[in-house]
């Protein structure tokens, strides 16, 4: 079965990213495929490389980045939601004359069309949050 995930909740403010992470691991462990993970609304904050949680807490954004890279999953961050929340890649940093970027490795910025396409190409689109 082919799954796509949509994550709407921010790390440390919602259980959604952690639940989605556990679900994604279970999908892979069961031999299924993840077509795409789409981060939207506050969920775009899962894609920052600047999160610095206390040492006794999970680094949720870093954990997502490792998972995405390890399993070579297409991880898309909604560009409009990301720019609003200060999550930005190098190209957009240059475009908006910002001093740096903070989009973590493995994530790409794109539009909502990628979420629609994920729903079309997958057997199941599972949402986490809101």
C-alpha positions as CSV (number, residue, x, y, z in Angstrom):
1,X,0.0,0.0,0.0
2,X,1.2,3.5,-0.8
3,X,0.7,6.2,1.9
4,X,1.2,9.9,2.0
5,X,1.1,11.9,5.2
6,X,0.1,15.5,5.9
7,X,1.4,17.0,9.1
8,X,-0.3,20.2,10.4
9,X,1.0,20.3,14.0
10,X,4.2,22.0,15.3
11,X,6.8,20.1,17.2
12,X,6.5,20.6,21.0
13,X,3.1,22.3,20.6
14,X,1.2,19.3,19.3
15,X,1.4,15.5,19.5
16,X,0.8,15.4,15.7
17,X,4.4,15.3,14.5
18,X,5.4,12.6,17.0
19,X,2.3,10.5,16.2
20,X,3.0,10.9,12.5
21,X,6.6,9.9,13.0
22,X,5.6,6.7,14.8
23,X,3.0,6.0,12.1
24,X,5.6,6.5,9.3
25,X,8.0,4.1,11.0
26,X,5.3,1.5,11.2
27,X,4.4,2.0,7.6
28,X,8.0,1.3,6.5
29,X,8.4,-1.6,9.0
30,X,5.3,-3.2,7.5
31,X,6.8,-3.2,4.0
32,X,4.5,-0.4,2.7
33,X,5.7,2.7,0.8
34,X,5.5,6.4,1.7
35,X,5.0,8.5,-1.4
36,X,5.3,11.9,0.2
37,X,5.2,13.7,3.6
38,X,3.6,17.1,3.3
39,X,4.2,19.7,6.1
40,X,1.5,22.4,6.2
41,X,0.4,25.2,8.5
42,X,2.3,25.0,11.9
43,X,3.7,21.7,10.7
44,X,6.3,23.5,8.6
45,X,8.2,24.1,11.8
46,X,9.2,20.4,11.8
47,X,11.5,21.4,8.9
48,X,13.8,23.8,10.7
49,X,17.4,23.0,11.3
50,X,17.6,25.6,14.1
51,X,15.4,23.8,16.8
52,X,17.4,23.3,20.0
53,X,15.3,21.4,22.5
54,X,16.6,20.5,26.0
55,X,18.9,17.4,26.0
56,X,16.2,15.3,27.7
57,X,13.7,15.9,24.9
58,X,13.6,14.5,21.5
59,X,14.8,16.7,18.7
60,X,11.7,16.2,16.5
61,X,12.9,18.2,13.5
62,X,16.3,16.5,13.4
63,X,14.5,13.1,13.8
64,X,12.3,13.9,10.8
65,X,15.3,15.0,8.7
66,X,17.1,11.7,9.5
67,X,14.0,9.6,8.7
68,X,13.4,11.4,5.4
69,X,17.1,11.0,4.3
70,X,17.4,7.4,5.6
71,X,14.3,6.3,3.6
72,X,14.6,8.7,0.7
73,X,11.1,10.0,1.1
74,X,9.8,13.1,-0.7
75,X,9.3,15.6,2.1
76,X,7.5,18.8,1.0
77,X,7.0,21.9,3.1
78,X,4.3,24.3,2.0
79,X,6.2,27.4,0.8
80,X,3.5,29.9,1.8
81,X,3.1,28.5,5.3
82,X,6.9,28.2,5.7
83,X,7.7,31.8,4.7
84,X,5.0,33.1,7.1
85,X,6.6,31.2,9.9
86,X,10.3,31.9,9.1
87,X,11.2,28.5,7.6
88,X,13.2,29.3,4.5
89,X,15.7,27.7,2.1
90,X,18.7,29.4,0.6
91,X,17.0,30.4,-2.6
92,X,14.2,32.1,-0.8
93,X,16.6,33.7,1.7
94,X,18.4,35.3,-1.2
95,X,15.1,36.3,-2.9
96,X,13.8,38.1,0.2
97,X,17.2,39.4,1.2
98,X,17.4,37.4,4.5
99,X,20.7,36.8,6.2
100,X,20.4,33.0,6.2
101,X,18.3,29.9,5.6
102,X,17.1,27.3,8.1
103,X,15.4,24.6,6.0
104,X,16.7,21.2,7.2
105,X,18.3,18.7,4.9
106,X,15.9,16.4,3.1
107,X,13.0,18.9,2.9
108,X,11.9,20.9,-0.1
109,X,9.7,24.0,-0.4
110,X,6.8,23.7,-2.8
111,X,3.1,24.5,-3.1
112,X,-0.2,22.9,-2.2
113,X,-0.4,21.2,-5.5
114,X,2.1,18.7,-4.1
115,X,-0.5,17.8,-1.4
116,X,-3.2,17.3,-4.0
117,X,-0.8,15.1,-6.1
118,X,0.1,13.1,-3.1
119,X,-3.6,12.3,-2.5
120,X,-4.0,11.2,-6.1
121,X,-0.9,9.0,-6.2
122,X,-1.4,7.3,-2.8
123,X,-3.8,4.7,-1.7
124,X,-4.2,6.6,1.6
125,X,-3.6,10.2,2.6
126,X,-3.4,10.3,6.4
127,X,-3.5,13.7,8.2
128,X,-2.0,14.5,11.6
129,X,-3.2,17.6,13.5
130,X,-6.1,20.0,13.4
